[in-house]
């Protein structure tokens, strides 16, 4: 099982976190922005797999300059291939001189109403990187200031990482030239996090690395033990900034659970290049710890909707060829979401989490029992048992999960 930053890459993982605030603008469209879904031939799918394998830079030398070239049609094939691995996806890429437009429609998994999340993005050439000219999500225009802030943060992170050398947009052709460095993507992803939060996250990351290195090599560390470590430390900081410190601590732990490192994009990384990672478990399972922390990190940034959506798409992907749809994973997603909401929410809730951590967190505080929750369901088995995610049978299980969560005082909604 690989979740978020491992399955999509650390860069995308941080990109989702940075964009979490945008989800409040999302409404589901009944009509896809891209009208027709491209049916890929066996040859096109094979080409996409080969292109992605050839473009994988992990075997390259540090400092090697690489240029990726794509025509519009090739970009559409790659986009359709990648979206097809998530669910029902449609994409249309258009390349012109110094301009590019990307339109994408992502269908919700097993949604009988056929709802879509639509993205419309226009780029215009600039030096050294294209700039966002227009962005629309689900048919709603994004605030210009917000788009500019996120785009500028990405540009600054790319510039500081010295990864992208040049992007050329030509009629029906795009060329991306970059200088490969093994830690470049991590630095770019880290740069997408706001500087104050990133600075605190680096501090909590150092604590986690030291603690992990002090543990026996083959010991699996229970997630509550690490949550106690970083959130108790957060509680010793400025009480007025409790949500900020909690978000930073959770972000650092989400990275650690996935064996990823937050980098300082502006400076040299003096950390051990071969950290002593330890497996982190929840209810005795590493996958549940990954689900919990990824969802907590997203929700702490202010987006429970994105956290839930990412978790659901991950389960659909597993059902279509991975480990199978798991309601236990969804329980961990929901538990992490509730925990992150409280930890990164208002100051009173954030302080309550810190006080609980000071007393020592246990599994019973943060994660309900997963006994009896169906797992390992293929897409066919899921459809036979539940139909889709709107069915009464599906809702009965998810409602039961919510009741289990309600039984944990630390995860109850504040109004309760």
N, C-alpha and C positions, 0 to 999 in steps of 0.2 A: 504494500500500500504506500503510495506516494501522494502527499497532499499539498496543495498550494505551492509553497516555494520550491518543493522538490519536483512536483509534476509540471509546473509552469515556469519554474526558474525563479531565482531570488529577485531578479529584476521585476518580473511581472507581479510577484508577491508584494513587493513594496509599492509597485504601481497601483495595485488594488487598494492598499492601505491609504496611499496618498489621495486616491480618488473616492474614498469612501463617503466623503461629505456630499458627493454628487448624487448619491442614490436617492436622497429625499426628493429629487426632481423626477425620478423614474415613474412613469405610468405605463401600463402595458397597452400596446397598440393592437387593435384587432387586425390591421392590415400590415403585411410586411413591406418595408421600404424597398427591398429587392423583390420584385414580383415572382421571379422564377428561380427554383432551386436547381443548381447545376448537377446533373447526374454524371459522375465521373466514370470513365471507362476503366477497365482493368489496367490498361496501359498508362493512363493518366495517374492512377493511384500508385502504380509502380514507380513512375517518374518522380512523383512527389516524395515518396520514401527515399529514393536514391538522392534527390536534390538535398533533402534535409540531412541525410547521412554525410554527403560530401561537404555540406556547409558547416558541419559540426567542427568547431575550432579547437576542441580539447587536445587534439594530437599535435597542434601547431607549436612552433617555438615562440617564446616571449619576444615581442617586438616585431614579429612577422606582419607585413602589410598584406591585407586580404581585400579583394573587391568582389562583391556579390552583384550579379547582374540578373535582372528579371524583366521580361516583357510584361505587358498588362495581362495577356492571356495566361502566362505562367503564374503571375501573382494570383489570378483568379482560381487557378487549379490548386495552388498551395492553400489559399484561403478556404476553399471548399473542402479540401482534404482535412485541414485542421479543425474547422468548425464541425465537420461530420463526426469527428471523434468526441465532440461534446454533446451533440444532439442534432436537432434539426436546424441547420444553419445555411444562410444564403449570403453571398458576398459579391460585390461588384467594384472593381478597381479600374479607374481611368487615369491614364498618364498623358500629360501634355507638356509643352515646353515650359519649364519652371513651375509647373503646377501638378497637383495630384488630388484625386478625390476618392475616398473610400466610403462605400455604403455597405452596411451589414445588418442582417436581420437574424436574430437568434431565437428560435422557438423554445418555449418552456417545455421541459420534459414531461411527456405523457399528459399534456394539457388538452382536454377534449374541446376546449373553446378556441384553440388555435391562436393563443396570444403570442406576441413577439416583443422582444426588446430590440429597438432599432437604434443604430448609430450612423450618423452622417458627419463625415470629417473631411474638411478641405485644407490642404497645405499649399503654401507658396514658397518658392525658393528664397533662401536667405543665406548669409554666410555665418558660420560654416554649416549650419543645419537649417532645414526648412522650418518655418514658423506656422502656427495654427492660424488660419484665416477665419474658419468657422467650425463650430462643433455643435451638433444637435444630438440629444439623447432621447430616445423614445418619442421623437417628434417635437420635443420642447427645446427651445433655444437655451443653451447654458449661459449664465451671466458672463459677459465679456471679461470682467475683472477676474473672475474665478478661473476661466480658461487661461487667461494670460499668466496668472500666478502659477498654475500647475505647469504650463508650457515653459515658463521661465525657469522654474525649479528643475525641470527635466533638462533644459539646455545647459544650465549651470552645472548640473551633475555630470552630464556627458562631457562638457568642456574640462571640468576638473579631473575626470578620469582619463582624459586624453585617449579615449577609445575611438570615437568616430572622427575620421580625418576629413571626409567629404561625402555629401549626398548630391547626386546629379539627377535632376528630373528632366527627361527629354520626351519627345513624342513617342509614346508606346515603349518607353524604356526607362528603367530606374537602376542606378548604380550606387551602391553603398560601399565606401572604402573605409576600412578601419585597421587600427594597429592592435593586434591581439596581445592582451596581457591576462594572465590567469585570474587575477583578482579584479579585473576591470568591471565585470557585470555586478559584482558585489558592491563595488564602490559607487557605481551608477545607481543601483537600487537604494543604497543607504542615503545617497544624496537627495532622493525624493522625499525623505522624511524631514520635517521642519528641523532646523538646526538646534533649537533649544531642546526638543525632545530627543534628537539623535545624541546630543551630548550626554544626557542622563542615561539613555539606553546603553551607551558605551561603558558607562560606569557600572551599571548592573550586569552587563555582559562580563566584565572583568571579574566580578564576584562569582558569577556562575562558572566561569572557566577555572578559577582557583578552587572552588569547591569540588567541581567534577574531577579535577586532577588529583585531589586528595582522597578520592574514593577508590576502592579496589577495582581493578580493570574489568572484572566480569560482573560487577554489581550493577543491577538495574535499579535506578533511583526512582522512587515513587514521585509522581508529579506534585502532590501536596507538599512534599518536603522542599522542593525548589520554589514553589509559590510562597511558602512560608519565608524562605530565605530572602527573596527579593522584595516582597511586599512588606515584610517587617522592616526591612531597611528603608523602604520608601516612607514608612510611617515615622521614621526618625528625621525626615526632612521637613521643610516648611509646610505646615498644616494647610496653609492657604493655597498651596499648589499641589494638593493631594491628588487630584485627577491627572495632572500632568505627569507626576512621578509614577503613578500606577500604570498609565499608558506606556511609559518608557520601560518600566520593569516587565510588563507583559510582552511588549515587543521583543525585548532581549530574550525572554524565556521562549517565546515562539520560535525565534531563530535557533536557539540552542537545541530545542527538542527536535528540530529538523536538521541538526548538524550543519547549520549555516552560521556565518559570522557577519555582524554589522561592521562596516568599515567606515573610517573617516575619509571621505572622498577628497579632502583638501590636504591631507598630509600622509607621510609614510606610516605604514602599519608596522608597529614594533612588536605586535603580538606573536606568539609562538606559531610558526607556519604549520606545525603538526600538533594541533591541540588534542588533548586527551579526552575525546568525546566519551560520554557514557549514555547508555540507553535509558530513556525516561519512559515510565509506564504509568498507566491509569487503569485500575481494575486488572492489573497484571498484564496489560497489553500496550505495546508501543503505538499501535494505530489509533487507539482511543486518545492517548496523550496528544498525538499530532492533531487529530480532529478538534479536541478541546481547545488547544492553544491557538490554532489558526483562527477558529471562530471567535475566541476571546479577543485576539489582537484586532480583528476587523470590527467587532462590536465596540471595543473600547474606543476606537476612533470615531464612533458615532453612527455606525451603520449595521444595525441588526438585520436589516433587509438584505444587504449584500452578503452578510455572513450566512444567512439561511439559504440564499440562492446558490452561493458557491458550494455549500455542503450538499445541496440537492443535486446539482450538476455532477459533482464528484461521484455520488452514488449511482447516478444514471450511467456514467462512464464505466464504473465497475460492473454494473449489470450487463453491459454490452460486450464484455470481454475481459473484465478484470476479475476481482475477487467476488463479485456479486453484490447486489443491493443489500445494505445492512441497516436495519432499524437501530442496532446498537451504535453504529457510527453516527446516525442522526441524533440519537440521544446525547452523545458526546458533543455534537455540534450545538445542540440546543443548550446544554449545560454550559458550554464555553461562552455561548452568546449571552446568556443571562449573567454569567459572572463578569464578562467584559463590560456589559452595559452598566452594571453597578460600580465596578472598579474605576471606569473612566467617565462616569456620569457626573452628577452634582457633587459638591464637596462633602456633603453629609454622608452620602452613600459611599464615596471613596474612602472617607475616614473610617466608616464602619468595616469595610473590607480590611483596612490596615490594622484595626484593632483585633479583628478575628485572626489575622496572620500573626500578630504579636503573641497570641495565645497558642498558636500552632494549628495549622489546617490539617484536616484528615480527608480521606476519600469520601467519607460519609457527609462531609460538609459541601463538597463540590460536584459529586457525581452519583446519580442514583444507581440502583442495581440494574443490570442489563439482562437479568434472568427472564427467559421466555420471549425475548424480542427476536423476531425472525432475522436470519442472516443468510448470506450466500445465495441470494435469489438472482437467477438469470433474468433477462428481460422477458423471456417467455413465461417463466415461473411467476414473476411479479404480475404480469398481465393476467394470468390465469387466476391468481389468488386475490388481486386487488383491483384489476382493471386499470386505473390511473390514479394520480395523486389527488383527484377531487372526489373519489368514490367514498361511500360510507365506511367500507371495510378499511381503507387506508386511514381515514380520519379517526376511526376507533382506536387504532394503534398509536397514532400521533397524539391524540387526546390523552391516552393512557400515559404516554411519556411525559406530557405536561403535568399530569397529576403527580407522577413520581418526582418531578422537579419541584412542584409546589410543596412537597413534603419536606424539602430541605430549606431551613430558615434562611440560610445565606443567599439562596437563589430565588426567594419569593419576591414578586414585584413590590416596589416600595410602598404602594398603596395598601398592601396587605399588612 
